[in-house]
Amino acid sequence: MTGSILNLNQLLSSPQVHVKDIKALTDKLSKFVAGGADQLMVISDFDFTLSRFADKSGNRCSSCYCVFDNAVGTNNPEWCRKFVGLYHKYGPVEHDHSLSIEEKVPFMEAWWQQSHELIIQGGFKREAIDDYVSRCNIQLRDNADIMMKKMTNHSVPFIIFSAGIGTIIEMYLKHKFGKDGYVNSFSDPLIHVFCKNSSVMPADRTFSEQIHGRRNVILLGDSVGDAFMDVGVEEEQLSLKIGFVNHDFFQADKLVDKYLNYFDIVLVHDQSMNVPNQILEAIYAKSH
């Protein structure tokens, strides 16, 4: 446990790291380390959590939905106008910190449904989408690839909950293409930023077997809604929640206080997975 304490002291020394209750965090880390990799699973959001919010030049990176509006703009400006218009209509609602989650939900459902309808109406070929993806500015956070490789090496289940096109690329485009190669549907249930939890997890036997006995959950997200991604995980006994504050640079301090009500650790403008990796390394060390 000495190594874990040293790691915690190292984590807290960074101005990007914020913790509300150090003792509670220390207790949680002790239990996670004691449980080892065999009792661990990790749940992560994709857009601006697993992926970067800004590139190394400070430019805003793309979300999964931006794959479409960034690539289609010159070829179909009218379609792009409608698609981007949905963002300008509903985006401010998502990031309005004066509204409760319950108040935001109907707006998010409308946004996602209308976006999906537009994508289907656009008649995009799989080859075109692949090309859009290859040219987009989605970048993984620094050392996110290392994190995923080591989770694989230690047989730790890694679940990506995404309300964006990350899920569409990973699941919908793989399973829901028509014979002609066009996008013709999206999978149910609808996943938006405030409904990511076990109710939308696959119910197949293989998946259930992979997470069986995994009582300790590390959760990674960049919105308050992400803090509930572990709701309903049947065998969960303990969760360690890490939140990334990306938006509203000049309101960061205000957002940190809010995020600390939902996350054990809050990281401000940290474009890496260094903190989760340090925690995971302490857990893996116990497993040897």
Salt bridges, closest charged atoms under 4 A:
ASP27 OD2 - LYS23 NZ 3.12
ASP45 OD1 - LYS196 NZ 2.81
GLU78 OE2 - ARG81 NH2 2.56
GLU94 OE1 - HIS95 NE2 3.90
GLU109 OE2 - HIS192 NE2 3.83
ASP131 OD2 - ARG135 NH2 2.96
ASP142 OD1 - ARG52 NH1 2.86
GLU209 OE2 - ARG205 NE 3.00
ASP226 OD1 - LYS196 NZ 2.63
ASP230 OD1 - LYS241 NZ 3.32
GLU235 OE2 - HIS212 ND1 2.93
ASP248 OD2 - HIS97 NE2 3.51
ASP264 OD1 - LYS28 NZ 3.02
GLU281 OE2 - LYS150 NZ 2.48
